[in-house]
């Protein structure tokens, strides 16, 4: 039963993507709309699979919490890199012309040509 529902949902999202492909002439908007529909479809499929196999809403919230914790643990270096980049760009820690040394390697700031 769940397999039939998943196939129907996938078919509907493919039909919607095809419709958008025909109706939108701007390639950038068409690409973004198709990707948005694709992501929405996958989120809906994951939501349906979790609710179908978990049974209760209490179990669903526990699964989402464990998934989020695992994702944060897995991507912690990426999250720290993004946070560091935001810190550097917003607080203007480095200026053009600054020299940065990390582990004995000296780099010039990428904004200047000196």
C-alpha positions as CSV (number, residue, x, y, z in Angstrom):
1,X,0.0,0.0,0.0
2,X,2.7,2.5,0.9
3,X,4.6,1.6,-2.3
4,X,1.6,2.6,-4.4
5,X,1.2,5.9,-2.5
6,X,4.9,6.7,-3.0
7,X,4.7,5.9,-6.7
8,X,1.6,8.1,-7.1
9,X,3.3,11.0,-5.3
10,X,6.4,10.7,-7.4
11,X,4.3,10.6,-10.5
12,X,2.4,13.7,-9.5
13,X,5.6,15.6,-8.8
14,X,7.1,14.6,-12.1
15,X,3.9,15.8,-13.9
16,X,4.2,19.1,-12.0
17,X,7.8,19.5,-13.0
18,X,6.9,18.8,-16.6
19,X,4.1,21.4,-16.5
20,X,6.5,24.0,-15.1
21,X,9.1,23.1,-17.7
22,X,6.5,23.9,-20.5
23,X,5.0,27.0,-18.9
24,X,8.1,28.9,-17.6
25,X,10.3,30.4,-20.3
26,X,13.0,31.9,-18.1
27,X,15.6,29.2,-17.6
28,X,16.8,30.4,-14.2
29,X,13.3,30.6,-12.7
30,X,12.4,27.3,-14.3
31,X,15.4,25.6,-12.8
32,X,14.7,27.0,-9.4
33,X,11.0,26.0,-9.5
34,X,11.9,22.5,-10.6
35,X,14.5,22.1,-7.9
36,X,12.0,23.5,-5.3
37,X,9.4,21.0,-6.4
38,X,11.9,18.2,-6.3
39,X,13.0,19.1,-2.8
40,X,9.4,19.4,-1.6
41,X,8.7,16.0,-3.0
42,X,11.6,14.4,-1.3
43,X,10.7,16.0,2.0
44,X,7.1,14.8,1.7
45,X,8.3,11.3,0.9
46,X,10.6,11.2,3.9
47,X,7.8,12.5,6.1
48,X,5.4,9.9,4.8
49,X,7.9,7.1,5.3
50,X,8.8,8.1,8.8
51,X,5.1,8.5,9.9
52,X,4.2,5.2,8.2
53,X,7.0,3.1,9.8
54,X,7.1,4.9,13.2
55,X,3.4,4.7,14.0
56,X,2.9,7.4,16.6
57,X,3.6,11.1,16.5
58,X,5.7,10.7,19.7
59,X,8.0,8.3,17.9
60,X,8.1,10.7,14.9
61,X,9.4,13.6,17.1
62,X,12.1,11.3,18.6
63,X,13.2,10.2,15.2
64,X,13.4,13.8,13.9
65,X,15.4,14.8,17.0
66,X,17.9,11.9,16.6
67,X,18.2,12.7,12.9
68,X,18.9,16.3,13.6
69,X,21.5,15.4,16.3
70,X,23.2,13.0,13.9
71,X,23.2,15.5,11.1
72,X,24.7,18.2,13.4
73,X,27.4,15.8,14.6
74,X,28.3,14.7,11.1
75,X,28.4,18.2,9.6
76,X,30.0,20.0,12.6
77,X,33.2,21.0,10.6
78,X,31.1,22.4,7.8
79,X,28.9,24.3,10.3
80,X,32.0,25.7,12.1
81,X,33.5,26.8,8.8
82,X,30.3,28.6,7.8
83,X,30.1,30.2,11.2
84,X,33.7,31.3,11.0
85,X,33.2,32.8,7.5
86,X,30.2,34.7,8.7
87,X,32.2,36.0,11.7
88,X,35.1,37.1,9.5
89,X,32.9,38.9,6.9
90,X,30.5,40.6,9.3
91,X,33.0,41.8,11.9
92,X,35.6,42.7,9.3
93,X,38.3,40.9,11.2
94,X,40.8,41.1,8.3
95,X,41.4,44.1,6.0
96,X,42.9,44.2,2.5
97,X,46.6,43.9,2.8
98,X,46.7,41.9,6.0
99,X,49.0,39.0,6.2
100,X,47.7,35.8,7.8
101,X,50.0,33.1,9.2
102,X,48.7,29.6,9.9
103,X,51.2,26.8,10.9
104,X,54.1,28.8,9.5
105,X,52.5,29.5,6.2
106,X,52.1,33.2,5.4
107,X,49.3,34.2,3.0
108,X,48.4,37.7,1.8
109,X,44.7,38.7,1.9
110,X,43.0,37.7,-1.3
111,X,41.4,41.1,-1.8
112,X,44.7,42.8,-2.6
113,X,47.3,42.2,-5.2
114,X,50.4,43.0,-3.1
